[in-house]
Amino acid sequence: MLLFVTLVGSLIHIYSIGYMAGDAQFGKFFAYLNLFLGSMLILVLGDGPVVMFVGWEGVGLCSYLLISYYSTERENVVAGNKAFIVNRIGDVGFVLGMAFLFWGIGADGFDYLSLKANADHLSAPLGVTVCLLLFIGATGKSAQIPLYVWLPDAMAGPTPVSALIHAATMVTAGVYMVARFSFIYAHVPSAGEVVAWIGILTALLAAIFAMFQSDIKKILAYSTVSQLGYMFAGVGVAAYSAGIFHVFTHAFFKALLFLGAGSVIIALHHQQDIWKMGGLKARLPITYWTMLVGGLALAGCPPFAGFFSKDEILYSALATGHRAIWFIGVLVAGMTAYYTFRMFFVVFHGSPRDQHSFEHAQESPKVMTVPLILLAAGSLFAGSANLPAIFGGHQQISHWLAPSLVEHHPHGGLGLEILAIGASVLAFAIGVTIAYRKFYAQADEPQYRGFYQFACQKFYVDELYDALIVKPYRFTAQAISRGLEPYVTDAPVQTLSWFYKVFGLAFKVVQVGYVRIYAIYMVIGLSIMSLLLSRSLNF
């Protein structure tokens, strides 16, 4: 985690020098970006849940600051608020999960080693409770059903921010957290089933949305949600090293695709609609070839990195008897290939749809293209770090992570492994073929009606949340503000304030600030004292 977070994060920082050149708040942007990366490192380096939570909240804060970076536009601020609030909802689950974990087995120490040593003291009901509560935190941070709605809107920030959020920080934190607590999840299979099913259904839903988007960054955003679903499917079926391996490979090709999209956006003067692009292969050759590598890795084409990590997750699901999860995963693999190359062909092939923008498009400077080339190399070769035996490898990453994870590597046999590989390659081929036939030569923007319109509007999930949660919440808050607070909360405070005001006015009569008046008070006081003393002497 430290290696790829710092490597990919550094490349994004270098790329940002060119992307943000001329920005009025250049220094502030990099301060936020460094804080973001630092918070992720705290999250990874923490020796227990509490320190992890410090970094967890740090990346949440930085995502808010960077998503709403262009704060002069209201929709950007709304997107930042949305990300912040949705993540706080998930964090309630994380905090409660930590509380129950401490209650159950934290008496002998609350670091990972102590918790792992005493994990068998956790009762079954409490174990399920802890796992599900922690996973609620992961659904917020890593954008899974039902808390995935913030991540596509996070595209409001600068493109390097999108790359950092989606590739090297934040959204991978939820997968890391579940794998870090593998010593609990491995003993609670029912919680793992929930994690796996939520993950694979999120992967399917996000892939459907990505197939119909027209904003280049939102296509990649929903792709991230979908790939995160794969990762959770992996850790859910107890293939924790496979999930972490996909986190590792995904960091390279998703950072590459986002930064490549940023290169396209800059070249077209911040145009993000793919239906106003086309033919850019001739104008942006480095961006074209590097994004092709990233697209092949994302789509799961062998021998690119994404193929090996995704195939390991699907094989693990099949070998552990989760056939339905495997089947949905293969289906999503085909959909991924389709929407990836739909975007690629529409942007880079065919004739230009905006001739003026096309003629003025220029390749990005070296400070932006060199990181693209390095990330392309990672997208091509990172999969070799964990090659399975069928490809002549020894799964080095899985064995290296073994002391930190509690998992049993499934042995489904050579035939099952060949079936899993064949199905993945076939899904890739079908998806790319369909995209090629529809979009390679030339394709016009489709008509927005029927299911297309329904999918473009993301099944109206945001509107549903607004109707079922946001509006009732606002109505309740307004009712409390108007009907309850004035009488229950405000009235006692205002009464006390009125009492002190009257009390002050009474003293104001004697506290006038004139020396002659104070002298009269002293004479009157001394007279009364003399009178009282004379009476006491008489007694």
Buried (B, 14 or more C-beta within 10 A) or exposed (E): BEEBBBBBBBBBBBBBBBBBEEBEEEEEBBEBBEBBBBBBBBBBEBEBBEBBBEBBBBBBBBBBBBBBBBEEEEEBBBBBBBBBEBBEBBBEBBBBBBEBBBEBBBEEEBBBEBBBBBBEEBEEEBBBBBBBBBBBBBBBBBBBBBBBBBBBBBBBBBBBBBBBBBBBBBBBBBBBBBBBBBBBBBBBEEBBBBBBBBBBBBBBBBBBBBBBBBBBBBBBBBBBBBBBBBBBBBBBBBBBBBBBBBBBBBBBBBBBBBBBBBBBBBBBEEBBEBBBBBBBBEBBEBBBBBBBBBBBBBBBBBBBBBBBBBBBBBBBBBBBEBEEBBBBBBBBBBBBBBBBBBBBBBBBBBEBBBEEBBEEBEBBBEBBBBBBBBBBBBBBEBBEBBBBEEEEBEBEBBEEBBEBBBBEBBEBEEEBBEBBBEBBBEBBBBBBBBBBEBBBEEBEEEEEEEEEEBBBBBEEBBEEBBEEEEEEEEEEEEEEEEEEEEEEEEEEEEEEEEEEEEEEEEEEEEEEEEEEEEEEEEEEEEEEEEEEEEEEEEE
